[in-house]
Amino acid sequence: MLSSHLLTRSQEARKVLFGGAEFVPDIASLQRWLEIAWERGFDKIGSADFDKKIYGSTKWIGTTECATLFRSFGIKARIMDFGFKEIDSVLPSTSNRGKGVIINDKGKKKSVKLYGPMDKFVFRRDHHDLGTCSTICSSDDGIVDKDNSNKFYRSKSKGQQVLIDWVWNYFSDSRFTKSGNHSVIVSEKVPLYFQHDGHSRTIIGIQVKHQRSGMQQYNLLILDPAQKTAALERSLKEKVGWQKLIKRGMHTLKNPQYQLCYIDPGIAQVEELEQLKILDSVFHEF
């Protein structure tokens, strides 16, 4: 989805992405573009985990590969890490290259039913429904508005709030506000690639409900490749039931670590492009 947004919203990105093709390639082609990025020296450490080969395979990729692909075109993809300081990384990250996602070429895994074009590259997690408000969303989206538990889950509000605050500040940046009113703000910011152990989704916005008690309740607006596309499309057209498919409350953030990939404006040239070959990230402690 990040590619789709850039191709439709950024003329400068459209000129450089995928050789100026002006469309998002299929999975096999994206794999080949990633191999080309590795061959050009982007993320040498990470590419070694794949022996610089991924074309035609079902190897699972994550945030670093997403950033590597974009950076190879001069797109300024940045990585943010969120988690507990004392916990070793369970995600593919710049500080720990032991992949939290599984390379699934020949290993035996339980078959999981998935939907959409990314079916065999993600695995399904069950989500629970969430049940007004201020909403900030990416301008790609015609809308304005429980995962899995972990033994490391603690501090039911403090740790989660670090991630929530960052996402809120990202989308509410007034320099990129396209339009809005007292309850809905539409942002030009690129959606966020959102990774946790074994799965990746796309954050397209964030909502806050102001409770009578004075407390604020946040919901991330998330597109999940494991959702049925037809069901989501129908619910958006009919304006019924889309909330349970998209809204995810702060209490669902139960993993010990998350990664985000976001895009800074502009296209890197020459010297800056060379610097982008080395991946790094900024860590925010829960």
Buried (B, 14 or more C-beta within 10 A) or exposed (E): BBBEBBBEBBEEBBEBBBEEEEEBBEBEEBBBBBBBBBEEEBBEEBBEBBEBEBBEEEBBBBBBBBBBBBBBBBBBBBBBBBBBEEEEBBBBBBEBBEBBBEBBEEEEEEEEEBBBEEBEBBBBBEBEEBEEBBBBBBBBBEBBBBBBEBEBBEEEEEBBBBBBEBBBEBBBEEEBBEEBEEEBBBBBBBBBBBBBBBBBBBBBBBBBBEEEEEEBBBBBBBBBBBBBEEEBEEBBEEEEBBBEBBBBBBBBBBBBBBBBBBBEBEBBEEEEBEEBBEBEBEBBEB
